[in-house]
Amino acid sequence: MEKVLFENLEISKEIKRAIRDMGFEEATPVQAQSIGPIMEGRDVVAQAPTGTGKTCAFGIPLIEGIDLERRNVQALILCPTRELVVQTTDELMKLTKYKHSIRIVPIYGGQNMDRQIMALKRKPQIIVATPGRLMDHMRRHTIRLEHLEYMVLDEADEMLNMGFREDIDKILESVPEERQTVLFSATMSRGILEIMKKYLTDPVKVQITKTQITVPSIRQYYLEVSQENKIDVLARLIDVGNFKLSMAFCNTKRQVDELTQEMIARGYQAAGLHGDMKQIQRDRVMKAFKAGETEILIATDVAARGLDIEDVEAVFNFDLPEDLEYYVHRIGRTGRANREGVAYSFVGRRDMYKLRDIMNYTRAKIKYKKIPKAEDIAQIRTKQVMDEILKTMEKENLDRYARAIQKYMSQEEFENYTILDVAAAFLSREVPAESFREIEERPRFAEKFKQKIIAPDKKRGRKPEDKKGHSKRRRR
């Protein structure tokens, strides 16, 4: 697909300036295909996963269409979760950096209702909301939508999965018929098709193909790991990569809690995120992660939906996801803004066929990687300690300590030892040999599945949508 530069788009200089400040030059595929039709006033249906630049795809033309003289709600963006509302609002605020007359208000559950009502009294032109809280305001008549011109359904499939279909119908039936509607969804389920048919008029269809889904800047690996060795392997990969910010995904809330506790016990700055946590807890966790105070965030798929942190260096699939789409969502957390990222998947005996399905679905090569050896970790820890010692020697006055060592070295019990022996003893306390056990995992499947797994391009006659793992979700 031909590259589309934001500078060449027919958008205002204020928006172009804001986009430059955000560090973007080239439009993503979903942006390149959506911005034009939306600016022309067409209804649009875009099938695209998280992490493909959807907010700018609908946000840029939406902001350009706002009438700055009018003091009523002109645009409504519905999102499935509070996190996505906050993220979308933040992105729109960046786009309106040089359009000071545009007011945007986020509306979501868990926030004080009176505070939201006060914000609404300032007459915003754009509202970003979750369906449930928006319905509360509509019943109170604190939000009026009779002048609405733009309607956006973001991650519509997730809203249906969360049980918001009835609310969506009521909202769409209460807004003016003469409006522009844009719908974004990772999948085209029966419910999505029904909404399209009922509420959209001759929509332009945008589909990000499977070859466009997986970001080329993300290096993808799998490791054959038994369940009892997963935590050790995760720790080793973090140490070897020296990752400062990473995410690990588990399939259950219980696994998130257990893994978080184990990683903290091993000395890592870890935090968990899942749906059973109170909102104030989730806010605290995300604030610490964004600030770099937490080095590894361990989460379930639903809890992490809509999170957008640019500096995530690595993603670990501690458990392979049940649904193929979630693999794309997970690894898309790294490699943002054209940075290089890496994704590791832990694969057990029962996971190999699922891994093959993921590769066929994404049309990407996921390379086999050996588990880091104990000796490799010991060398890395030793280098880290020696680097710290070098910094100390360069900055600190160590004369007092040197005299103390000389004093003890002159004593009888030390006569058979050298200064090097003393240094080695200190190092052994920082890098104890007994903490590094060798993990004996004999690869059983890498060669057996090699031809089936790493040659997805040869299966051109078979569409990835026909794969067992994908159809499984549709039957739910």
LINMO-V499968 format. One record per pair of residues at least 24 apart in sequence whose ideal C-beta (glycine too) atoms are under 6 Angstrom apart, sorted by the first residue. I is the first residue (numbers start at 0). J is the second residue. If there is no record, write none. Layout:
# LINMO-V499968
{{I;J} {I;J}}
This chain:
# LINMO-V499968
{{3;31} {10;63} {13;97} {13;98} {16;97} {17;94} {17;96} {17;97} {21;93} {22;336} {27;51} {27;52} {28;207} {28;211} {29;56} {29;207} {30;55} {30;56} {32;205} {33;205} {34;59} {34;60} {36;203} {40;179} {41;203} {42;180} {42;199} {42;200} {42;202} {43;181} {43;202} {43;203} {44;182} {44;195} {44;202} {44;204} {45;183} {45;205} {46;184} {46;187} {46;206} {47;207} {48;185} {48;327} {48;328} {49;328} {49;331} {50;331} {53;183} {54;87} {54;90} {57;151} {57;181} {58;91} {58;94} {61;149} {62;94} {62;95} {65;101} {65;124} {67;100} {70;122} {71;146} {72;126} {72;144} {73;124} {73;148} {74;125} {74;149} {75;126} {75;147} {75;150} {76;127} {76;151} {77;130} {77;152} {78;153} {79;154} {79;157} {79;158} {79;161} {80;304} {80;305} {81;107} {82;305} {82;306} {83;305} {84;127} {84;129} {86;305} {86;307} {87;127} {88;127} {106;132} {106;133} {107;132} {108;132} {109;278} {116;141} {130;163} {130;166} {130;167} {134;166} {144;174} {147;174} {147;175} {147;178} {148;178} {149;179} {150;178} {150;180} {151;181} {152;182} {153;183} {155;182} {155;184} {155;191} {156;184} {156;185} {156;186} {156;188} {156;191} {159;190} {171;198} {185;324} {209;362} {209;463} {210;362} {212;327} {213;361} {213;363} {214;334} {216;334} {216;339} {217;330} {217;334} {217;340} {217;342} {218;341} {219;342} {219;365} {220;343} {220;366} {220;368} {221;344} {221;346} {221;354} {221;365} {222;345} {222;368} {222;370} {223;346} {223;440} {223;442} {224;345} {228;438} {229;345} {230;261} {232;370} {233;315} {234;265} {235;371} {235;376} {236;343} {238;376} {238;379} {239;371} {242;312} {242;313} {244;310} {244;311} {244;312} {245;295} {245;312} {245;313} {246;296} {246;311} {246;314} {246;332} {247;297} {247;315} {247;317} {248;316} {248;329} {249;317} {249;318} {250;318} {255;297} {255;299} {258;297} {259;297} {267;295} {268;293} {268;294} {269;295} {270;296} {271;297} {272;298} {272;302} {273;299} {273;302} {274;301} {274;302} {300;325} {309;335} {309;336} {313;341} {314;342} {315;343} {316;344} {317;345} {319;350} {319;353} {322;472} {323;357} {323;360} {323;468} {323;469} {326;357} {351;444} {351;448} {355;451} {355;452} {356;466} {356;468} {358;452} {358;455} {359;455} {359;463} {359;466} {360;463} {360;466} {362;455} {364;453} {367;445} {370;438} {370;440} {373;435} {373;437} {376;435} {377;435} {380;430} {381;430} {384;429}}
